[in-house]
Amino acid sequence: MSIYRTLKGYNIKSVTSDPANTNEGQIWFNNTLNKIKVNTVKPAAWAAGGNLGQGRSSLAGAGTQTAGLVFGGSSYPPLTRYNLSEEYNGSAWTEGNNLNQARNSIAGCGTQTAALGFGGYIGPTTAKTEEYNGTSWAEQNDLSTARYDMGSAGTQTAGLGFGGYGDSDATEEYGGTSWTAGGALNTGRNTLAGAGTQGAAVGFGGRNPGVSALTEEYNGSAWATSNNLNTARMGLAGSGTQTAAIAFGGGPPEGAKVATELYDGSSWTNTSSMATGKQQGAGGTASPNSSSIAFGGGGNVAATEEFTGIIDAVTSLDVS
């Protein structure tokens, strides 16, 4: 028979209240509650969510895992560009009012009730910018340079767009009315992802001309290189903050990735993989990295997956 002290390196202690900063698997007896307690860790995992009403790729997302927004995108064959918007309540998608301009390869940021959609492809490249108030979309001032396949971060009143087709290194900042030039990326690229705010963003992955693992951080005026992703990829998605970001999906053109990575402001760490690889999908850009959402993707994917980070919890071993 195994001895707990031998296995874990400490005894079962009797305490009057649950201790702080316990180790995984540590057991103690709470004599106030007359219960045996244990530190349990639930690993990070992806779980299935509700399907989009219209499966599509090259779409944009905003919001959180329980209040998400998706807009634009395309399906093939035949090639169809969408102006559709859908809202997510944590379990199901419902159709909202349409974008004024149908387009794919659009960028977005913000929340379900205050979103920003910009750029994209409508046949030619477009610079169109639209704001969503939770009910309808309204056209705003255009980007300074028409682009598609950009990275994005920020909010409706403080948005950030960077990179784009043609391996652009340009960054533009949105102030709630119009766009102004920001600092250039160190390496221009397209189909990259972003997270964070206008003044503290992170951009990662993409293509220039090959698939990239590059990571750069933005401080509101300039970009600085950081440590690379573990898996180089293009057409990926992300969310979170500059010091707590998540990257998922993407791939080279011949196949979608399931790999998921977490960023701590310095380096990337692999975590639980998605159930199904998604390339040219989107995520909830305002979601924290511990509870993100992925939806859509190449091949007219309608599936949604929800990510939950590691949960360090205390539970009771007895039922009395």
C-alpha positions as CSV (number, residue, x, y, z in Angstrom):
1,M,0.0,0.0,0.0
2,S,1.4,3.4,-1.0
3,I,2.0,6.0,1.8
4,Y,0.8,9.5,1.1
5,R,3.9,11.1,2.6
6,T,6.1,8.9,0.3
7,L,4.1,9.9,-2.8
8,K,3.7,13.6,-2.1
9,G,6.5,14.5,0.3
10,Y,4.2,15.9,3.1
11,N,1.8,14.7,5.7
12,I,-2.0,15.2,5.8
13,K,-2.4,18.1,8.2
14,S,-5.4,19.1,10.3
15,V,-6.2,22.9,9.9
16,T,-8.9,25.2,10.9
17,S,-9.2,26.8,7.4
18,D,-8.1,25.8,3.9
19,P,-4.5,26.8,3.3
20,A,-3.4,29.1,0.5
21,N,-1.0,28.2,-2.3
22,T,-1.4,24.4,-2.0
23,N,0.3,22.0,-4.3
24,E,-1.4,19.7,-6.8
25,G,-2.7,16.6,-5.1
26,Q,-2.1,18.0,-1.6
27,I,-4.6,16.7,1.0
28,W,-5.6,18.3,4.4
29,F,-8.3,17.9,7.0
30,N,-10.4,21.0,7.6
31,N,-11.5,20.4,11.2
32,T,-13.8,23.4,11.2
33,L,-15.9,21.9,8.4
34,N,-15.0,18.3,9.4
35,K,-14.0,17.6,5.8
36,I,-11.1,16.2,4.0
37,K,-10.0,18.6,1.2
38,V,-7.7,18.1,-1.8
39,N,-6.1,20.4,-4.4
40,T,-7.3,19.2,-7.8
41,V,-6.1,20.6,-11.1
42,K,-8.3,20.4,-14.2
43,P,-6.1,20.5,-17.4
44,A,-6.6,23.0,-20.2
45,A,-9.0,21.7,-22.8
46,W,-11.1,22.6,-25.9
47,A,-14.8,21.7,-25.9
48,A,-17.4,21.8,-28.7
49,G,-19.7,24.9,-28.8
50,G,-22.7,25.7,-31.0
51,N,-22.2,25.8,-34.8
52,L,-22.3,29.0,-36.9
53,G,-25.4,29.5,-38.9
54,Q,-23.2,29.9,-42.0
55,G,-19.9,28.0,-42.2
56,R,-17.2,30.2,-43.7
57,S,-13.6,31.2,-43.6
58,S,-11.6,34.4,-43.8
59,L,-14.0,36.0,-41.3
60,A,-13.5,38.3,-38.4
61,G,-14.4,38.0,-34.7
62,A,-14.8,40.1,-31.6
63,G,-16.1,39.7,-28.1
64,T,-15.7,36.9,-25.6
65,Q,-16.6,33.3,-25.1
66,T,-20.0,34.1,-23.7
67,A,-20.7,37.2,-25.8
68,G,-19.0,36.7,-29.2
69,L,-19.5,38.3,-32.6
70,V,-18.5,37.0,-36.1
71,F,-18.8,39.0,-39.4
72,G,-17.9,38.8,-43.0
73,G,-16.0,35.9,-44.6
74,S,-16.4,33.7,-47.6
75,S,-17.2,30.1,-48.7
76,Y,-16.1,28.1,-51.8
77,P,-17.2,26.7,-54.2
78,P,-18.7,28.8,-55.7
79,L,-16.9,31.8,-54.2
80,T,-19.4,33.7,-52.0
81,R,-18.5,36.7,-49.9
82,Y,-20.7,37.4,-46.9
83,N,-22.0,40.4,-45.1
84,L,-23.5,38.2,-42.4
85,S,-23.1,38.9,-38.7
86,E,-23.8,36.4,-36.0
87,E,-23.8,36.8,-32.2
88,Y,-22.9,34.0,-29.7
89,N,-24.3,33.7,-26.2
90,G,-22.0,31.0,-24.9
91,S,-23.9,28.1,-26.4
92,A,-25.6,29.2,-29.7
93,W,-25.2,31.7,-32.6
94,T,-28.1,33.9,-33.8
95,E,-28.1,36.1,-36.8
96,G,-27.7,39.8,-36.4
97,N,-27.8,42.7,-38.8
98,N,-25.5,42.6,-41.8
99,L,-22.4,44.5,-42.6
100,N,-22.9,47.3,-45.2
101,Q,-20.2,45.7,-47.4
102,A,-19.8,42.0,-47.9
103,R,-16.2,41.0,-47.8
104,N,-13.7,38.3,-46.8
105,S,-10.2,38.5,-45.2
106,I,-11.6,41.2,-43.0
107,A,-10.0,42.3,-39.6
108,G,-11.9,43.1,-36.5
109,C,-11.7,43.9,-32.8
110,G,-13.8,45.0,-29.9
111,T,-16.8,43.5,-28.1
112,Q,-20.2,42.1,-29.1
113,T,-21.9,45.5,-28.6
114,A,-19.0,47.7,-29.7
115,A,-17.1,46.1,-32.5
116,L,-14.9,47.4,-35.3
117,G,-14.5,45.8,-38.7
118,F,-12.0,47.0,-41.3
119,G,-10.2,46.3,-44.5
120,G,-10.9,43.0,-46.5
121,Y,-11.4,41.9,-50.0
122,I,-14.5,42.6,-52.1
123,G,-13.0,41.9,-55.6
124,P,-10.4,44.7,-55.2
125,T,-8.9,45.3,-51.8
126,T,-11.0,47.6,-49.6
127,A,-10.3,50.2,-46.9
128,K,-13.8,50.3,-45.6
129,T,-14.3,50.6,-41.9
130,E,-17.6,49.9,-40.0
131,E,-18.7,50.0,-36.4
132,Y,-21.2,47.7,-34.7
133,N,-23.3,48.9,-31.7
134,G,-24.8,45.6,-30.9
135,T,-27.7,46.1,-33.3
136,S,-26.4,47.5,-36.6
137,W,-23.3,48.5,-38.6
138,A,-22.4,52.0,-39.6
139,E,-19.7,53.1,-42.0
140,Q,-16.8,55.2,-40.7
141,N,-13.7,56.8,-42.2
142,D,-11.6,54.4,-44.3
143,L,-8.2,53.0,-43.5
144,S,-5.4,55.1,-44.9
145,T,-4.3,52.1,-47.0
146,A,-6.6,49.5,-48.4
147,R,-5.5,46.1,-47.1
148,Y,-6.7,42.6,-46.3
149,D,-5.4,39.6,-44.3
150,M,-4.3,42.0,-41.5
151,G,-3.6,41.4,-37.8
152,S,-5.8,43.3,-35.3
153,A,-6.1,44.3,-31.7
154,G,-7.7,46.8,-29.4
155,T,-11.3,48.2,-29.1
156,Q,-13.9,50.0,-31.2
157,T,-12.5,53.4,-30.1
158,A,-8.9,52.4,-29.9
159,G,-8.3,49.8,-32.6
160,L,-5.1,48.6,-34.2
161,G,-4.6,47.1,-37.7
162,F,-1.2,45.9,-38.9
163,G,0.4,43.9,-41.7
164,G,-1.6,42.6,-44.6
165,Y,-1.4,41.2,-48.1
166,G,1.7,42.2,-50.0
167,D,3.7,41.6,-46.8
168,S,2.8,45.1,-45.6
169,D,4.6,46.3,-42.5
170,A,2.2,49.2,-42.0
171,T,0.4,49.8,-38.7
172,E,-2.7,52.0,-38.4
173,E,-4.4,53.2,-35.2
174,Y,-8.1,54.0,-35.0
175,G,-9.3,56.7,-32.5
176,G,-13.0,56.2,-32.8
177,T,-13.4,58.4,-35.9
178,S,-10.4,58.1,-38.2
179,W,-7.1,56.2,-38.8
180,T,-3.6,57.5,-38.2
181,A,-0.2,55.9,-39.0
182,G,1.6,53.9,-36.3
183,G,5.0,52.3,-36.1
184,A,5.9,49.8,-38.8
185,L,6.3,46.1,-38.1
186,N,9.9,44.9,-38.1
187,T,8.9,42.2,-40.6
188,G,5.9,42.8,-42.9
189,R,3.6,39.9,-43.4
190,N,0.0,38.8,-44.0
191,T,-2.5,36.4,-42.5
192,L,-1.1,37.0,-39.0
193,A,-3.0,37.3,-35.7
194,G,-3.0,39.8,-32.9
195,A,-4.1,40.3,-29.3
196,G,-4.0,43.1,-26.7
197,T,-4.7,46.8,-26.9
198,Q,-3.7,49.7,-29.1
199,G,-1.0,50.6,-26.7
200,A,0.1,47.1,-25.7
201,A,-0.4,44.6,-28.5
202,V,1.3,41.4,-29.7
203,G,1.3,40.2,-33.3
204,F,2.3,36.7,-34.2
205,G,2.6,34.2,-37.1
206,G,1.7,35.0,-40.7
207,R,3.5,34.6,-44.0
208,N,6.4,36.4,-45.7
209,P,6.7,34.7,-48.1
210,G,6.9,31.4,-46.2
211,V,5.0,30.5,-43.1
212,S,6.2,32.5,-40.1
213,A,6.7,31.9,-36.3
214,L,7.6,35.6,-35.7
215,T,6.3,37.4,-32.6
216,E,6.4,41.2,-32.2
217,E,5.1,43.5,-29.4
218,Y,3.7,47.0,-29.9
219,N,4.0,49.7,-27.2
220,G,1.8,52.3,-28.8
221,S,4.5,53.7,-31.1
222,A,7.0,50.9,-32.1
223,W,7.2,47.2,-32.6
224,A,9.9,45.0,-30.9
225,T,10.7,41.4,-31.7
226,S,10.0,38.7,-29.1
227,N,10.4,35.0,-28.9
228,N,8.9,32.9,-31.8
229,L,5.9,30.7,-31.7
230,N,6.7,27.0,-31.3
231,T,4.8,26.2,-34.4
232,A,5.1,28.5,-37.5
233,R,1.7,29.1,-39.1
234,M,-0.4,31.5,-41.2
235,G,-4.1,32.1,-41.1
236,L,-4.2,31.6,-37.3
237,A,-6.3,33.3,-34.7
238,G,-5.7,34.7,-31.2
239,S,-7.0,36.6,-28.3
240,G,-6.0,37.9,-24.9
241,T,-3.5,40.5,-23.8
242,Q,0.1,41.3,-24.6
243,T,1.2,39.4,-21.4
244,A,-1.4,36.6,-21.6
245,A,-2.2,35.8,-25.2
246,I,-3.4,32.6,-26.9
247,A,-2.6,31.5,-30.5
248,F,-4.6,28.7,-32.2
249,G,-5.3,27.1,-35.5
250,G,-3.7,28.2,-38.8
251,G,-1.4,26.2,-41.0
252,P,0.5,26.0,-44.2
253,P,-1.8,25.9,-47.2
254,E,-1.9,22.1,-47.3
255,G,-3.4,21.6,-43.9
256,A,-5.0,23.2,-40.8
257,K,-3.2,23.1,-37.5
258,V,-4.7,22.0,-34.1
259,A,-1.8,23.4,-32.1
260,T,-2.6,25.9,-29.3
261,E,0.0,28.1,-27.5
262,L,-0.1,30.5,-24.6
263,Y,2.1,33.6,-24.4
264,D,3.2,35.1,-21.1
265,G,4.7,38.3,-22.4
266,S,8.1,36.6,-23.2
267,S,7.7,33.1,-24.6
268,W,5.1,30.7,-26.0
269,T,4.1,27.4,-24.3
270,N,2.2,24.6,-25.9
271,T,-1.1,23.6,-24.3
272,S,-4.1,21.4,-25.2
273,S,-4.8,21.1,-28.9
274,M,-8.0,21.9,-30.7
275,A,-10.3,18.9,-31.7
276,T,-10.3,20.0,-35.3
277,G,-7.7,22.2,-37.1
278,K,-9.0,25.5,-38.3
279,Q,-7.2,27.7,-40.9
280,Q,-8.5,31.2,-41.8
281,G,-10.9,31.0,-38.9
282,A,-11.4,33.6,-36.2
283,G,-11.5,34.0,-32.4
284,G,-13.0,36.3,-29.8
285,T,-10.4,39.0,-29.8
286,A,-11.5,40.4,-26.4
287,S,-11.5,37.0,-24.7
288,P,-8.9,36.3,-22.1
289,N,-6.4,33.6,-23.0
290,S,-7.9,31.3,-20.3
291,S,-11.4,31.3,-21.9
292,S,-11.2,31.9,-25.6
293,I,-13.3,30.9,-28.6
294,A,-12.6,29.7,-32.1
295,F,-15.0,29.5,-35.0
296,G,-15.2,29.0,-38.8
297,G,-12.3,28.1,-41.1
298,G,-11.3,26.9,-44.5
299,G,-13.6,24.2,-46.0
300,N,-16.7,26.2,-45.0
301,V,-16.3,25.2,-41.3
302,A,-19.2,26.0,-39.1
303,A,-17.8,24.4,-35.9
304,T,-17.1,26.4,-32.8
305,E,-14.7,25.4,-30.0
306,E,-14.3,26.9,-26.6
307,F,-11.0,26.9,-24.7
308,T,-10.8,26.7,-20.9
309,G,-7.4,27.1,-19.2
310,I,-6.0,25.1,-16.3
311,I,-8.3,25.3,-13.3
312,D,-6.6,25.0,-9.9
313,A,-9.4,24.1,-7.5
314,V,-10.1,22.7,-4.0
315,T,-12.6,20.0,-3.6
316,S,-13.9,17.8,-0.8
317,L,-13.1,14.1,-0.8
318,D,-16.1,13.2,1.4
319,V,-19.8,13.8,0.8
320,S,-21.0,14.4,4.3
